[in-house]
Amino acid sequence: LFAEDADSAKNSSPSNLNTKLKEFKAYYGEIAKKLEDLWLKQDATTNDDAMVEVTFGADGRVVGYKIIELGRDIKFNQKLDRFLKGLSEQNFSKSPDNKPHELNMRLSEIMKSN
């Protein structure tokens, strides 16, 4: 839980807290799955990966991103950059608490050998 979520949790009943926790697990699960599906639609060109942080607005739109760790391959990093820029055109699940949230995720690709 984030700091502000922890503060509000202090004033919540155990069942209410459990419900909120389930909502957030579902929320993060949905956006992680959609990110992964979108990433995997692209053709793998190399064996590489990168760590990214994506910020989602309360309305489910991507409002920002940060590359925490670049890949080793220039073409991979160019594809990563195009992918991240294109996320602003996608709609994701709305935030359960009507606040923006961040998701850190490792995006990997494994080139298939012929």
Helices and strands as residue ranges (DSSP letters): H 3-10, H 14-40, E 48-56, E 62-69, H 74-86, G 87-89, E 101-109
